[in-house]
Amino acid sequence: MKGKVLIISALFISTLLSAEGIRKEGGETFLEPIQKRDSVLVADQLRYGIVLENVPEGTPLALPEMKPEKDSPLEILGGWQLDSTRVSRRREKPARYDIKASLIVTAFMGGSYTLPDIPVLLNADTLLFRAPEEPLEVKELPIDMETFQPHDIKPQVKFPYTLAELFPWIYGTVMLLIAIAALILWLRYRERKAKENEIKEPAHIRALRKLDKYRGDKFWKPENQKAFYSGVTDTLREYMAARYGVGALEMTTAEIFEDLKGADIPPELYEEMKTLFERADFVKFAKFTATDEENAQVLPQAVRFVTSTYQQEIADEAENGSGEKQEEEK
C-alpha cells in the first residue's frame, strides 16, 4: 500500500481528527472470527475493522491507535493490517482502491464486550464507523462443577458408513472375485482340453513328439544327464502303458520287463530297451555318468522301439482284419 494511499502515523491522529473537516458516517465495522466455529470461546481471535471503498490513489489516510479500556479483558494483538481487496484503473485518472483495514482482538475471560467505534481521517474528512449493536459474547470452556476441571476435548464424531460410500468397495470386490473365478475356470478348461487332446492323440505320435524335445548333445553334459534319461524313460513308460497295458508308470525296471516278456517285442529290441532302462537307473540313482557314445544311442534306440512296435501293431491289426474277413466270406 505504500505509495498508493498515504498512511499517516497514528501518533498524529489526535491532531488530524481535531482539524477542520466534515464528519460523516463511514458505515459499519465488520467482526469476523479467525477460527471458524459456531461460538466465540476464550482466547479465540477475531478480526475487527472497516472497509474503505473507492479511495483515490495518494489520498491521506489516518487510522486511530486503538487501545482497550483499563482493566478490560479485551486485548488488541498487533497494529492495523491493510489490504487492497480491489483495484480500479482508468486511463489518465488515478487508480482507485477498496481497502480493508483490521485489527486482531481477543478476550481471555468470558463475558459480554462492547466494541468501540472506529474514527478514520480520510482526506481531511472524519469518517465514523459504528461498532456492531450487539455486544461480543465470549464463552468460557465448560467446567465440571463437581471436580472444577475443564472438560477434555471431545473425540471426533464417527458417523456410520453409507451405502453410497461402501458401494465402490463392494463393486470392486465383486468384480475382482468374478475375474479370479473366470481365470480359474479358464485355466481348468484349458488343462482339460489339453488332456483330451492327449487322449485323442495316438500313443506313438505323443511319444515321438516328446522324444523329439531331447535332440541335441546339450543334454549329455554330466549335470544334465539325470534329466535327459528321466525324460526319455518316462516317455517310454507312458508308451508302454498305452501300447501293452502294463502299469509301467508305477513299476520298477525289473517289473516292467518281467511283464513285457510275453509281449510281441523282437528279442534284440527287448534287450536294447532293458539295457537302456538299467543305465538310466544308474544315472538317476547311482550318480553314474554315461559316455558320449552311450548317450548318442539313447534317442535312436527309443525312437526305434516306438516305431517298430507300432508297425508291429498295425501288422497285427491288418492280419486280424483279413482273418475276420475270410471268416465272414466263409
TASUL-V339835 format. One record per residue. RES is the residue in one letter. PHI is phi in radians with two decimals (999 if undefined). Layout:
res: (RES & RES)
phi: (PHI & PHI)
This chain:
res: (M & K & G & K & V & L & I & I & S & A & L & F & I & S & T & L & L & S & A & E & G & I & R & K & E & G & G & E & T & F & L & E & P & I & Q & K & R & D & S & V & L & V & A & D & Q & L & R & Y & G & I & V & L & E & N & V & P & E & G & T & P & L & A & L & P & E & M & K & P & E & K & D & S & P & L & E & I & L & G & G & W & Q & L & D & S & T & R & V & S & R & R & R & E & K & P & A & R & Y & D & I & K & A & S & L & I & V & T & A & F & M & G & G & S & Y & T & L & P & D & I & P & V & L & L & N & A & D & T & L & L & F & R & A & P & E & E & P & L & E & V & K & E & L & P & I & D & M & E & T & F & Q & P & H & D & I & K & P & Q & V & K & F & P & Y & T & L & A & E & L & F & P & W & I & Y & G & T & V & M & L & L & I & A & I & A & A & L & I & L & W & L & R & Y & R & E & R & K & A & K & E & N & E & I & K & E & P & A & H & I & R & A & L & R & K & L & D & K & Y & R & G & D & K & F & W & K & P & E & N & Q & K & A & F & Y & S & G & V & T & D & T & L & R & E & Y & M & A & A & R & Y & G & V & G & A & L & E & M & T & T & A & E & I & F & E & D & L & K & G & A & D & I & P & P & E & L & Y & E & E & M & K & T & L & F & E & R & A & D & F & V & K & F & A & K & F & T & A & T & D & E & E & N & A & Q & V & L & P & Q & A & V & R & F & V & T & S & T & Y & Q & Q & E & I & A & D & E & A & E & N & G & S & G & E & K & Q & E & E & E & K)
phi: (999 & -1.16 & 1.54 & -1.74 & -2.14 & -1.30 & -1.65 & -1.69 & -1.02 & -1.18 & -1.14 & -1.83 & -1.14 & -1.15 & -1.16 & -1.22 & -1.22 & -1.58 & -1.27 & -1.21 & 3.04 & -1.80 & -1.50 & -2.26 & -1.38 & -1.53 & 2.05 & -1.85 & -1.45 & -2.14 & -2.41 & -2.32 & -1.31 & -1.34 & -1.53 & -1.36 & -2.70 & -1.25 & -2.40 & -1.73 & -1.85 & -0.99 & 1.34 & -1.23 & -1.77 & -2.24 & -1.75 & -2.09 & -3.06 & -2.35 & -2.24 & -1.79 & -1.88 & 1.03 & -1.55 & -1.17 & -1.10 & 1.52 & -1.27 & -1.16 & -2.41 & -2.23 & -2.01 & -1.27 & -1.47 & -1.48 & -2.32 & -1.22 & -1.14 & -1.08 & 1.08 & -1.52 & -1.21 & -1.29 & -2.09 & -1.95 & -1.74 & 1.39 & -1.79 & -1.20 & -2.06 & -1.95 & -2.61 & -1.57 & -1.53 & -2.67 & -2.18 & -2.06 & -2.06 & -2.21 & -1.14 & 1.06 & -2.33 & -1.08 & -1.19 & -2.12 & -2.18 & -1.78 & -1.99 & -1.94 & -2.02 & -2.64 & -2.12 & -1.79 & -2.07 & -2.70 & -2.41 & -1.79 & -2.43 & -1.24 & 2.76 & -1.96 & -2.18 & -1.69 & -1.45 & -1.40 & -1.19 & -2.08 & -1.52 & -2.32 & -1.69 & -2.23 & 0.99 & 1.28 & -1.88 & -1.67 & -1.86 & -1.89 & -1.72 & -1.37 & -1.26 & -1.01 & -1.15 & -1.43 & -1.21 & -1.40 & -1.71 & -1.93 & -1.77 & -1.56 & -1.13 & -1.11 & -1.96 & -1.29 & -1.18 & -1.43 & -1.80 & 0.96 & -2.09 & -1.12 & -1.17 & -1.24 & -1.15 & -1.23 & -1.19 & -1.12 & -1.25 & -1.84 & -1.55 & -1.14 & -1.21 & -1.62 & -1.10 & -1.12 & -1.29 & -1.45 & -1.01 & -1.04 & -1.20 & -1.11 & -1.09 & -1.09 & -1.14 & -1.09 & -1.13 & -1.14 & -1.12 & -1.11 & -1.11 & -1.13 & -1.11 & -1.13 & -1.13 & -1.11 & -1.11 & -1.15 & -1.12 & -1.14 & -1.11 & -1.14 & -1.15 & -1.15 & -1.13 & -1.11 & -1.16 & -1.12 & -1.15 & -1.14 & -1.17 & -1.22 & -1.28 & -1.00 & -1.10 & -1.24 & -1.16 & -1.09 & -1.18 & -1.15 & -1.16 & -1.23 & -1.15 & -1.12 & -1.23 & -1.76 & -1.31 & 1.95 & -1.42 & -1.16 & -1.45 & -1.51 & -1.05 & -0.93 & -1.32 & -1.86 & -1.12 & -1.07 & -1.16 & -1.12 & -1.19 & -1.13 & -1.12 & -1.17 & -1.20 & -1.13 & -1.10 & -1.15 & -1.07 & -1.10 & -1.15 & -1.09 & -1.12 & -1.33 & -1.41 & -1.96 & 1.26 & -1.79 & -1.45 & -1.14 & -1.21 & -1.87 & -1.68 & -1.42 & -1.08 & -1.09 & -1.17 & -1.06 & -1.34 & -1.20 & -1.29 & -1.51 & -1.08 & -1.56 & -1.40 & -1.43 & -1.95 & -0.99 & -1.00 & -1.15 & -1.25 & -1.07 & -1.16 & -1.11 & -1.20 & -1.12 & -1.10 & -1.09 & -1.17 & -1.16 & -1.11 & -1.09 & -1.10 & -1.11 & -1.18 & -1.34 & -2.01 & -1.99 & 0.97 & -1.41 & -1.94 & -1.36 & -1.40 & -1.11 & -1.13 & -1.18 & -1.14 & -1.16 & -1.50 & -1.08 & -1.17 & -1.04 & -1.13 & -1.16 & -1.14 & -1.13 & -1.13 & -1.15 & -1.16 & -1.16 & -1.20 & -1.20 & -1.10 & -1.12 & -1.14 & -1.14 & -1.12 & -1.12 & -1.13 & -1.14 & -1.14 & -1.14 & -1.15 & -1.18 & -1.12 & -1.14 & -1.17 & -1.13 & -1.12 & -1.16 & -1.13 & -1.11)
